[in-house]
Amino acid sequence: MTYVSEQILIELENKIKAKEFKLNSLLEVTNSINSNKSVSEILTIYNFILKEQLGLRKFILFNKQDHWNILLKVGVKGVIKELNIEEDILKFKEITVIESSYKSYLNDFDVIVPVFHKDKPLAYLILSGLQDMKAAEGSPLANLNFIQTLTNLIVVAIENKRMAKESLKQEGIKKELEVASEMQKLLFPSNLPNNSKLDISAKYLPHHKVSGDYYDYIQINEDEFIICIADVSGKGISAAMLMATFQATLRTVFNYQRFDLEFLIHELNKKVFKNANGEKFITFFISQYNAKTRQLKYINAGHNWPILINKKHQRFLNKGCIGLGMLDEIPFLESETIDIEPNTTLLLFTDGVVELENENEEQFETDRLTKVVKSFYPLSMEDLNEIIFKKLDEWRGQKNYVDDTAILSCRIF
C-alpha cells in the first residue's frame, strides 16, 4: 500500500513538473514576444525548448508567407527537395502520426503538427524522436498538443511581426506616393486661358495616387499656342516617372528652340525609347494653333483620336505615326493642317474615358462622348467637362474607374 502511494506521488510530481515546464515555456515565449525580440531570438528560444528541454533532435518548421519556406531546421542536412508542402502535407489538418507514407522522405519522421489560424494554414512542424521525448505527461503523445500550442504562438507572433513590418513599409510607400502625387500635379498647367480667343478647360481623375496621363497648354507667343495630351502604357510610379521626364523634355524643347512638329516628334521618340528601354511607350497628340491664320497643325502618335466639332459637323484627328518609344526610329510620320472655323470645339481625352465599362461590360465609346459634346455645345468648356464626367459616373453605375481619366476641352472662338 505504501509502495502504491509513493508511486502515485511520483507520478503526480512528474505531472506537476511537466505542467510547470510547459507553463514556464509558454511564459518565456510570451515575454520574448511582448518585449519585441527579433524573429531569430524567438526562434532560438523555440529551438531550445524543443531540442534541449523536450529532447527532440530532428525537426523542420515550415512557414507560409508569400510562399512556403523553412523557418527552422534541426538535425536535417542539405537542401530539402523531396517535399512539396502543397501536394504532400497540406492535406493534414490535425496532429498526425506518420506510420507509412508514399513519400519516402516523410518516413524519416514520426509526427506532423499543423498550425492553422481561422482555417488558414500558417505552418507545419514535422518531427522525429517521439519515443525519446522528455517531460512527457503520461505518454509522449501528451506533449504534442503543447508543441502545437507553442508552435502556434511562435508562428502567429512571427506573422504579426511580418505584417507590422509590411504595414510600416506600406505606410512609407503611401507617404512617398502622396508626395509624388503632389509633385505630379505640378506637371499640369495651373492657368488655362478663358478669353475672347480661347476657352480651355481640363479635368483629370487619377486611378491611383500617381499615373501616366498628362495634358498641357503652352503659349508660344501672342497668337500661337500648343495643346497636347499623352498616356503612358502601364500604370503606377514607373509610368508617372516616364511621363514626368517626357513633360520636362517637351517643355525644355519649346523654351529654347523653334522647329516644326515633325522634328519634335522624332526627338521625343528617341528620348522615350532611351528612357523606357523599349518596355513602355507613350501615346501622344500635339497640336499647334495660329490665331492669325486660324490654322491648326497636329500630329497624332498612336493616341485616341481627338474630336473636332463645329456645330453639327465633326471629324477625328487621326493623322500621325505610331506611339512614341515603340521603335527606336519612327518608320512613317504624317501631319495635317486644318482651317478652323469660328466657335469650334476640340476635345482631347485619354482611353480611360471611352473604355470605361458599365455593369454589362459595355464601353462608353467615342460615339457617346461625341453625342454629349453636341448635346451641350453652348456650354463653357469647364461646364462641358463636368457634364462629361457626370455622364461617365452614370454610365459606370456601381463599377469603379479602372484607369486614369483625363479630358482637355478647347473652344476656339
Summary of the structure (lengths in Angstrom):
residues: 413
radius of gyration: 34.4
end to end distance: 115.7
largest distance: 121.9
contacts: 1252
relative contact order: 0.09
helix: 42%
strand: 25%
